Each structure stands twice: as C-alpha cells, then as structure tokens.
C-alpha cells in the first residue's frame, strides 16, 4: 500500500504507476527554448597533445 494525500493506493500496477508519475513530475524539464551547440567551434586537442596526456 502507498499513501498519496488522503488516498491509499493498492496493487502492484497502481503503485508502480504512482511512483513513475512522482518521478516524472519531479524530474521533467519544461524548457522549450533549449539552446543548441551546433555551429560552435570548440577548442580541440591535437593528436600529439592527446597522446602526451594519455601516457
């Protein structure tokens, strides 16, 4: 059994759905205008510098 407010939820499927909905409500990001990173020239390591760092 799981309590949501004044209501008790019973049954495996209903509890799973309630837990899923809880996390969806708390971790869903509502950001419609999210920026993109294409067409940006990021600095990169050369193959030589990479080899020096991984030795």
mmCIF file of the N, C-alpha and C atoms, coordinates in Angstrom:
data_MODEL
# 
_entry.id   MODEL 
# 
loop_
_atom_site.group_PDB 
_atom_site.id 
_atom_site.type_symbol 
_atom_site.label_atom_id 
_atom_site.label_alt_id 
_atom_site.label_comp_id 
_atom_site.label_asym_id 
_atom_site.label_entity_id 
_atom_site.label_seq_id 
_atom_site.pdbx_PDB_ins_code 
_atom_site.Cartn_x 
_atom_site.Cartn_y 
_atom_site.Cartn_z 
_atom_site.occupancy 
_atom_site.B_iso_or_equiv 
_atom_site.pdbx_formal_charge 
_atom_site.auth_seq_id 
_atom_site.auth_comp_id 
_atom_site.auth_asym_id 
_atom_site.auth_atom_id 
_atom_site.pdbx_PDB_model_num 
ATOM 1   N N  . UNK A 1 1  ? 0.845  -1.188 0.000   1.00 0.00 ? 1  UNK A N  1 
ATOM 2   C CA . UNK A 1 1  ? 0.000  0.000  0.000   1.00 0.00 ? 1  UNK A CA 1 
ATOM 3   C C  . UNK A 1 1  ? 0.882  1.240  0.000   1.00 0.00 ? 1  UNK A C  1 
ATOM 4   N N  . UNK A 1 2  ? 0.388  2.256  -0.661  1.00 0.00 ? 2  UNK A N  1 
ATOM 5   C CA . UNK A 1 2  ? 1.104  3.518  -0.768  1.00 0.00 ? 2  UNK A CA 1 
ATOM 6   C C  . UNK A 1 2  ? 0.108  4.632  -0.524  1.00 0.00 ? 2  UNK A C  1 
ATOM 7   N N  . UNK A 1 3  ? 0.514  5.622  0.238   1.00 0.00 ? 3  UNK A N  1 
ATOM 8   C CA . UNK A 1 3  ? -0.395 6.720  0.552   1.00 0.00 ? 3  UNK A CA 1 
ATOM 9   C C  . UNK A 1 3  ? -0.059 7.932  -0.299  1.00 0.00 ? 3  UNK A C  1 
ATOM 10  N N  . UNK A 1 4  ? -1.089 8.491  -0.928  1.00 0.00 ? 4  UNK A N  1 
ATOM 11  C CA . UNK A 1 4  ? -0.959 9.735  -1.692  1.00 0.00 ? 4  UNK A CA 1 
ATOM 12  C C  . UNK A 1 4  ? -2.007 10.685 -1.141  1.00 0.00 ? 4  UNK A C  1 
ATOM 13  N N  . UNK A 1 5  ? -1.555 11.647 -0.353  1.00 0.00 ? 5  UNK A N  1 
ATOM 14  C CA . UNK A 1 5  ? -2.505 12.544 0.302   1.00 0.00 ? 5  UNK A CA 1 
ATOM 15  C C  . UNK A 1 5  ? -3.359 11.764 1.274   1.00 0.00 ? 5  UNK A C  1 
ATOM 16  N N  . UNK A 1 6  ? -4.672 11.835 1.098   1.00 0.00 ? 6  UNK A N  1 
ATOM 17  C CA . UNK A 1 6  ? -5.601 11.095 1.956   1.00 0.00 ? 6  UNK A CA 1 
ATOM 18  C C  . UNK A 1 6  ? -5.997 9.753  1.351   1.00 0.00 ? 6  UNK A C  1 
ATOM 19  N N  . UNK A 1 7  ? -5.462 9.430  0.189   1.00 0.00 ? 7  UNK A N  1 
ATOM 20  C CA . UNK A 1 7  ? -5.849 8.215  -0.531  1.00 0.00 ? 7  UNK A CA 1 
ATOM 21  C C  . UNK A 1 7  ? -4.785 7.130  -0.376  1.00 0.00 ? 7  UNK A C  1 
ATOM 22  N N  . UNK A 1 8  ? -5.230 5.908  -0.168  1.00 0.00 ? 8  UNK A N  1 
ATOM 23  C CA . UNK A 1 8  ? -4.331 4.760  -0.128  1.00 0.00 ? 8  UNK A CA 1 
ATOM 24  C C  . UNK A 1 8  ? -4.389 4.061  -1.478  1.00 0.00 ? 8  UNK A C  1 
ATOM 25  N N  . UNK A 1 9  ? -3.224 3.807  -2.060  1.00 0.00 ? 9  UNK A N  1 
ATOM 26  C CA . UNK A 1 9  ? -3.140 3.147  -3.359  1.00 0.00 ? 9  UNK A CA 1 
ATOM 27  C C  . UNK A 1 9  ? -2.721 1.707  -3.125  1.00 0.00 ? 9  UNK A C  1 
ATOM 28  N N  . UNK A 1 10 ? -3.441 0.793  -3.759  1.00 0.00 ? 10 UNK A N  1 
ATOM 29  C CA . UNK A 1 10 ? -3.163 -0.632 -3.597  1.00 0.00 ? 10 UNK A CA 1 
ATOM 30  C C  . UNK A 1 10 ? -2.940 -1.264 -4.960  1.00 0.00 ? 10 UNK A C  1 
ATOM 31  N N  . UNK A 1 11 ? -2.218 -2.342 -4.958  1.00 0.00 ? 11 UNK A N  1 
ATOM 32  C CA . UNK A 1 11 ? -1.975 -3.091 -6.185  1.00 0.00 ? 11 UNK A CA 1 
ATOM 33  C C  . UNK A 1 11 ? -0.637 -2.721 -6.792  1.00 0.00 ? 11 UNK A C  1 
ATOM 34  N N  . UNK A 1 12 ? 0.074  -3.727 -7.252  1.00 0.00 ? 12 UNK A N  1 
ATOM 35  C CA . UNK A 1 12 ? 1.420  -3.524 -7.787  1.00 0.00 ? 12 UNK A CA 1 
ATOM 36  C C  . UNK A 1 12 ? 1.408  -2.552 -8.961  1.00 0.00 ? 12 UNK A C  1 
ATOM 37  N N  . UNK A 1 13 ? 0.493  -2.751 -9.904  1.00 0.00 ? 13 UNK A N  1 
ATOM 38  C CA . UNK A 1 13 ? 0.474  -1.902 -11.098 1.00 0.00 ? 13 UNK A CA 1 
ATOM 39  C C  . UNK A 1 13 ? 0.144  -0.452 -10.770 1.00 0.00 ? 13 UNK A C  1 
ATOM 40  N N  . UNK A 1 14 ? -0.806 -0.227 -9.871  1.00 0.00 ? 14 UNK A N  1 
ATOM 41  C CA . UNK A 1 14 ? -1.167 1.151  -9.496  1.00 0.00 ? 14 UNK A CA 1 
ATOM 42  C C  . UNK A 1 14 ? -0.036 1.827  -8.724  1.00 0.00 ? 14 UNK A C  1 
ATOM 43  N N  . UNK A 1 15 ? 0.663  1.076  -7.865  1.00 0.00 ? 15 UNK A N  1 
ATOM 44  C CA . UNK A 1 15 ? 1.789  1.640  -7.112  1.00 0.00 ? 15 UNK A CA 1 
ATOM 45  C C  . UNK A 1 15 ? 2.936  1.973  -8.053  1.00 0.00 ? 15 UNK A C  1 
ATOM 46  N N  . UNK A 1 16 ? 3.235  1.077  -8.999  1.00 0.00 ? 16 UNK A N  1 
ATOM 47  C CA . UNK A 1 16 ? 4.289  1.359  -9.983  1.00 0.00 ? 16 UNK A CA 1 
ATOM 48  C C  . UNK A 1 16 ? 3.969  2.622  -10.767 1.00 0.00 ? 16 UNK A C  1 
ATOM 49  N N  . UNK A 1 17 ? 2.717  2.762  -11.191 1.00 0.00 ? 17 UNK A N  1 
ATOM 50  C CA . UNK A 1 17 ? 2.312  3.941  -11.948 1.00 0.00 ? 17 UNK A CA 1 
ATOM 51  C C  . UNK A 1 17 ? 2.443  5.209  -11.105 1.00 0.00 ? 17 UNK A C  1 
ATOM 52  N N  . UNK A 1 18 ? 2.053  5.144  -9.853  1.00 0.00 ? 18 UNK A N  1 
ATOM 53  C CA . UNK A 1 18 ? 2.153  6.309  -8.969  1.00 0.00 ? 18 UNK A CA 1 
ATOM 54  C C  . UNK A 1 18 ? 3.607  6.702  -8.742  1.00 0.00 ? 18 UNK A C  1 
ATOM 55  N N  . UNK A 1 19 ? 4.486  5.726  -8.537  1.00 0.00 ? 19 UNK A N  1 
ATOM 56  C CA . UNK A 1 19 ? 5.913  6.012  -8.343  1.00 0.00 ? 19 UNK A CA 1 
ATOM 57  C C  . UNK A 1 19 ? 6.493  6.630  -9.609  1.00 0.00 ? 19 UNK A C  1 
ATOM 58  N N  . UNK A 1 20 ? 6.168  6.065  -10.768 1.00 0.00 ? 20 UNK A N  1 
ATOM 59  C CA . UNK A 1 20 ? 6.641  6.613  -12.047 1.00 0.00 ? 20 UNK A CA 1 
ATOM 60  C C  . UNK A 1 20 ? 6.167  8.052  -12.214 1.00 0.00 ? 20 UNK A C  1 
ATOM 61  N N  . UNK A 1 21 ? 4.882  8.293  -11.969 1.00 0.00 ? 21 UNK A N  1 
ATOM 62  C CA . UNK A 1 21 ? 4.339  9.646  -12.116 1.00 0.00 ? 21 UNK A CA 1 
ATOM 63  C C  . UNK A 1 21 ? 4.991  10.626 -11.151 1.00 0.00 ? 21 UNK A C  1 
ATOM 64  N N  . UNK A 1 22 ? 5.324  10.178 -9.955  1.00 0.00 ? 22 UNK A N  1 
ATOM 65  C CA . UNK A 1 22 ? 6.013  11.033 -8.982  1.00 0.00 ? 22 UNK A CA 1 
ATOM 66  C C  . UNK A 1 22 ? 7.340  11.527 -9.551  1.00 0.00 ? 22 UNK A C  1 
ATOM 67  N N  . UNK A 1 23 ? 8.126  10.600 -10.112 1.00 0.00 ? 23 UNK A N  1 
ATOM 68  C CA . UNK A 1 23 ? 9.426  10.989 -10.645 1.00 0.00 ? 23 UNK A CA 1 
ATOM 69  C C  . UNK A 1 23 ? 9.288  11.806 -11.922 1.00 0.00 ? 23 UNK A C  1 
ATOM 70  N N  . UNK A 1 24 ? 8.305  11.512 -12.737 1.00 0.00 ? 24 UNK A N  1 
ATOM 71  C CA . UNK A 1 24 ? 8.068  12.314 -13.943 1.00 0.00 ? 24 UNK A CA 1 
ATOM 72  C C  . UNK A 1 24 ? 7.740  13.751 -13.549 1.00 0.00 ? 24 UNK A C  1 
ATOM 73  N N  . UNK A 1 25 ? 6.879  13.926 -12.560 1.00 0.00 ? 25 UNK A N  1 
ATOM 74  C CA . UNK A 1 25 ? 6.513  15.278 -12.110 1.00 0.00 ? 25 UNK A CA 1 
ATOM 75  C C  . UNK A 1 25 ? 7.715  16.033 -11.540 1.00 0.00 ? 25 UNK A C  1 
ATOM 76  N N  . UNK A 1 26 ? 8.596  15.329 -10.836 1.00 0.00 ? 26 UNK A N  1 
ATOM 77  C CA . UNK A 1 26 ? 9.696  15.999 -10.156 1.00 0.00 ? 26 UNK A CA 1 
ATOM 78  C C  . UNK A 1 26 ? 10.951 16.171 -10.998 1.00 0.00 ? 26 UNK A C  1 
ATOM 79  N N  . UNK A 1 27 ? 11.100 15.416 -12.078 1.00 0.00 ? 27 UNK A N  1 
ATOM 80  C CA . UNK A 1 27 ? 12.337 15.472 -12.840 1.00 0.00 ? 27 UNK A CA 1 
ATOM 81  C C  . UNK A 1 27 ? 12.141 15.779 -14.316 1.00 0.00 ? 27 UNK A C  1 
ATOM 82  N N  . UNK A 1 28 ? 10.959 16.209 -14.722 1.00 0.00 ? 28 UNK A N  1 
ATOM 83  C CA . UNK A 1 28 ? 10.730 16.599 -16.107 1.00 0.00 ? 28 UNK A CA 1 
ATOM 84  C C  . UNK A 1 28 ? 11.100 18.064 -16.257 1.00 0.00 ? 28 UNK A C  1 
ATOM 85  N N  . UNK A 1 29 ? 11.905 18.336 -17.264 1.00 0.00 ? 29 UNK A N  1 
ATOM 86  C CA . UNK A 1 29 ? 12.364 19.694 -17.512 1.00 0.00 ? 29 UNK A CA 1 
ATOM 87  C C  . UNK A 1 29 ? 11.447 20.349 -18.537 1.00 0.00 ? 29 UNK A C  1 
ATOM 88  N N  . UNK A 1 30 ? 10.884 21.481 -18.198 1.00 0.00 ? 30 UNK A N  1 
ATOM 89  C CA . UNK A 1 30 ? 9.997  22.201 -19.105 1.00 0.00 ? 30 UNK A CA 1 
ATOM 90  C C  . UNK A 1 30 ? 10.737 23.408 -19.670 1.00 0.00 ? 30 UNK A C  1 
ATOM 91  N N  . UNK A 1 31 ? 11.658 23.136 -20.560 1.00 0.00 ? 31 UNK A N  1 
ATOM 92  C CA . UNK A 1 31 ? 12.467 24.188 -21.157 1.00 0.00 ? 31 UNK A CA 1 
ATOM 93  C C  . UNK A 1 31 ? 12.359 24.045 -22.666 1.00 0.00 ? 31 UNK A C  1 
ATOM 94  N N  . UNK A 1 32 ? 11.449 24.795 -23.270 1.00 0.00 ? 32 UNK A N  1 
ATOM 95  C CA . UNK A 1 32 ? 11.174 24.647 -24.692 1.00 0.00 ? 32 UNK A CA 1 
ATOM 96  C C  . UNK A 1 32 ? 12.236 25.300 -25.560 1.00 0.00 ? 32 UNK A C  1 
ATOM 97  N N  . UNK A 1 33 ? 12.860 26.368 -25.093 1.00 0.00 ? 33 UNK A N  1 
ATOM 98  C CA . UNK A 1 33 ? 13.829 27.104 -25.891 1.00 0.00 ? 33 UNK A CA 1 
ATOM 99  C C  . UNK A 1 33 ? 15.258 26.712 -25.587 1.00 0.00 ? 33 UNK A C  1 
ATOM 100 N N  . UNK A 1 34 ? 15.508 25.428 -25.455 1.00 0.00 ? 34 UNK A N  1 
ATOM 101 C CA . UNK A 1 34 ? 16.843 24.951 -25.097 1.00 0.00 ? 34 UNK A CA 1 
ATOM 102 C C  . UNK A 1 34 ? 17.843 25.294 -26.201 1.00 0.00 ? 34 UNK A C  1 
ATOM 103 N N  . UNK A 1 35 ? 18.987 25.890 -25.857 1.00 0.00 ? 35 UNK A N  1 
ATOM 104 C CA . UNK A 1 35 ? 19.984 26.250 -26.873 1.00 0.00 ? 35 UNK A CA 1 
ATOM 105 C C  . UNK A 1 35 ? 20.679 25.013 -27.444 1.00 0.00 ? 35 UNK A C  1 
ATOM 106 N N  . UNK A 1 36 ? 21.133 25.140 -28.661 1.00 0.00 ? 36 UNK A N  1 
ATOM 107 C CA . UNK A 1 36 ? 21.879 24.067 -29.316 1.00 0.00 ? 36 UNK A CA 1 
ATOM 108 C C  . UNK A 1 36 ? 23.334 24.487 -29.442 1.00 0.00 ? 36 UNK A C  1 
ATOM 109 N N  . UNK A 1 37 ? 24.229 23.528 -29.545 1.00 0.00 ? 37 UNK A N  1 
ATOM 110 C CA . UNK A 1 37 ? 25.654 23.839 -29.610 1.00 0.00 ? 37 UNK A CA 1 
ATOM 111 C C  . UNK A 1 37 ? 26.246 23.568 -30.992 1.00 0.00 ? 37 UNK A C  1 
ATOM 112 N N  . UNK A 1 38 ? 25.401 23.403 -32.007 1.00 0.00 ? 38 UNK A N  1 
ATOM 113 C CA . UNK A 1 38 ? 25.957 23.209 -33.339 1.00 0.00 ? 38 UNK A CA 1 
ATOM 114 C C  . UNK A 1 38 ? 26.442 24.550 -33.882 1.00 0.00 ? 38 UNK A C  1 
ATOM 115 N N  . UNK A 1 39 ? 27.338 24.510 -34.813 1.00 0.00 ? 39 UNK A N  1 
ATOM 116 C CA . UNK A 1 39 ? 27.948 25.698 -35.425 1.00 0.00 ? 39 UNK A CA 1 
ATOM 117 C C  . UNK A 1 39 ? 28.815 26.490 -34.452 1.00 0.00 ? 39 UNK A C  1 
ATOM 118 N N  . UNK A 1 40 ? 29.268 25.852 -33.383 1.00 0.00 ? 40 UNK A N  1 
ATOM 119 C CA . UNK A 1 40 ? 30.197 26.488 -32.452 1.00 0.00 ? 40 UNK A CA 1 
ATOM 120 C C  . UNK A 1 40 ? 31.512 25.730 -32.553 1.00 0.00 ? 40 UNK A C  1 
ATOM 121 N N  . UNK A 1 41 ? 32.588 26.450 -32.772 1.00 0.00 ? 41 UNK A N  1 
ATOM 122 C CA . UNK A 1 41 ? 33.897 25.814 -32.906 1.00 0.00 ? 41 UNK A CA 1 
ATOM 123 C C  . UNK A 1 41 ? 34.567 25.725 -31.537 1.00 0.00 ? 41 UNK A C  1 
ATOM 124 N N  . UNK A 1 42 ? 34.509 24.548 -30.956 1.00 0.00 ? 42 UNK A N  1 
ATOM 125 C CA . UNK A 1 42 ? 35.150 24.328 -29.673 1.00 0.00 ? 42 UNK A CA 1 
ATOM 126 C C  . UNK A 1 42 ? 36.632 24.046 -29.887 1.00 0.00 ? 42 UNK A C  1 
ATOM 127 N N  . UNK A 1 43 ? 37.440 24.445 -28.919 1.00 0.00 ? 43 UNK A N  1 
ATOM 128 C CA . UNK A 1 43 ? 38.864 24.139 -28.985 1.00 0.00 ? 43 UNK A CA 1 
ATOM 129 C C  . UNK A 1 43 ? 39.044 22.638 -28.821 1.00 0.00 ? 43 UNK A C  1 
ATOM 130 N N  . UNK A 1 44 ? 39.991 22.078 -29.574 1.00 0.00 ? 44 UNK A N  1 
ATOM 131 C CA . UNK A 1 44 ? 40.244 20.644 -29.524 1.00 0.00 ? 44 UNK A CA 1 
ATOM 132 C C  . UNK A 1 44 ? 41.724 20.390 -29.299 1.00 0.00 ? 44 UNK A C  1 
ATOM 133 N N  . UNK A 1 45 ? 42.014 19.255 -28.667 1.00 0.00 ? 45 UNK A N  1 
ATOM 134 C CA . UNK A 1 45 ? 43.398 18.832 -28.502 1.00 0.00 ? 45 UNK A CA 1 
ATOM 135 C C  . UNK A 1 45 ? 43.888 18.203 -29.791 1.00 0.00 ? 45 UNK A C  1 
ATOM 136 N N  . UNK A 1 46 ? 45.152 18.446 -30.087 1.00 0.00 ? 46 UNK A N  1 
ATOM 137 C CA . UNK A 1 46 ? 45.744 17.759 -31.235 1.00 0.00 ? 46 UNK A CA 1 
ATOM 138 C C  . UNK A 1 46 ? 46.002 16.306 -30.848 1.00 0.00 ? 46 UNK A C  1 
ATOM 139 N N  . UNK A 1 47 ? 46.232 15.451 -31.839 1.00 0.00 ? 47 UNK A N  1 
ATOM 140 C CA . UNK A 1 47 ? 46.543 14.050 -31.562 1.00 0.00 ? 47 UNK A CA 1 
ATOM 141 C C  . UNK A 1 47 ? 47.797 13.943 -30.699 1.00 0.00 ? 47 UNK A C  1 
ATOM 142 N N  . UNK A 1 48 ? 48.767 14.824 -30.961 1.00 0.00 ? 48 UNK A N  1 
ATOM 143 C CA . UNK A 1 48 ? 50.023 14.804 -30.201 1.00 0.00 ? 48 UNK A CA 1 
ATOM 144 C C  . UNK A 1 48 ? 49.778 15.164 -28.736 1.00 0.00 ? 48 UNK A C  1 
ATOM 145 N N  . UNK A 1 49 ? 49.004 16.227 -28.482 1.00 0.00 ? 49 UNK A N  1 
ATOM 146 C CA . UNK A 1 49 ? 48.697 16.613 -27.103 1.00 0.00 ? 49 UNK A CA 1 
ATOM 147 C C  . UNK A 1 49 ? 47.893 15.522 -26.394 1.00 0.00 ? 49 UNK A C  1 
ATOM 148 N N  . UNK A 1 50 ? 46.983 14.921 -27.104 1.00 0.00 ? 50 UNK A N  1 
ATOM 149 C CA . UNK A 1 50 ? 46.195 13.838 -26.533 1.00 0.00 ? 50 UNK A CA 1 
ATOM 150 C C  . UNK A 1 50 ? 47.092 12.670 -26.139 1.00 0.00 ? 50 UNK A C  1 
ATOM 151 N N  . UNK A 1 51 ? 48.032 12.327 -26.990 1.00 0.00 ? 51 UNK A N  1 
ATOM 152 C CA . UNK A 1 51 ? 48.956 11.230 -26.696 1.00 0.00 ? 51 UNK A CA 1 
ATOM 153 C C  . UNK A 1 51 ? 49.798 11.543 -25.465 1.00 0.00 ? 51 UNK A C  1 
ATOM 154 N N  . UNK A 1 52 ? 50.236 12.801 -25.327 1.00 0.00 ? 52 UNK A N  1 
ATOM 155 C CA . UNK A 1 52 ? 51.021 13.177 -24.150 1.00 0.00 ? 52 UNK A CA 1 
ATOM 156 C C  . UNK A 1 52 ? 50.199 13.044 -22.864 1.00 0.00 ? 52 UNK A C  1 
ATOM 157 N N  . UNK A 1 53 ? 48.928 13.390 -22.930 1.00 0.00 ? 53 UNK A N  1 
ATOM 158 C CA . UNK A 1 53 ? 48.083 13.334 -21.738 1.00 0.00 ? 53 UNK A CA 1 
ATOM 159 C C  . UNK A 1 53 ? 47.703 11.914 -21.348 1.00 0.00 ? 53 UNK A C  1 
ATOM 160 N N  . UNK A 1 54 ? 47.691 11.011 -22.308 1.00 0.00 ? 54 UNK A N  1 
ATOM 161 C CA . UNK A 1 54 ? 47.266 9.640  -22.005 1.00 0.00 ? 54 UNK A CA 1 
ATOM 162 C C  . UNK A 1 54 ? 48.426 8.707  -21.709 1.00 0.00 ? 54 UNK A C  1 
ATOM 163 N N  . UNK A 1 55 ? 49.639 9.206  -21.656 1.00 0.00 ? 55 UNK A N  1 
ATOM 164 C CA . UNK A 1 55 ? 50.799 8.357  -21.351 1.00 0.00 ? 55 UNK A CA 1 
ATOM 165 C C  . UNK A 1 55 ? 50.875 8.076  -19.871 1.00 0.00 ? 55 UNK A C  1 
# 
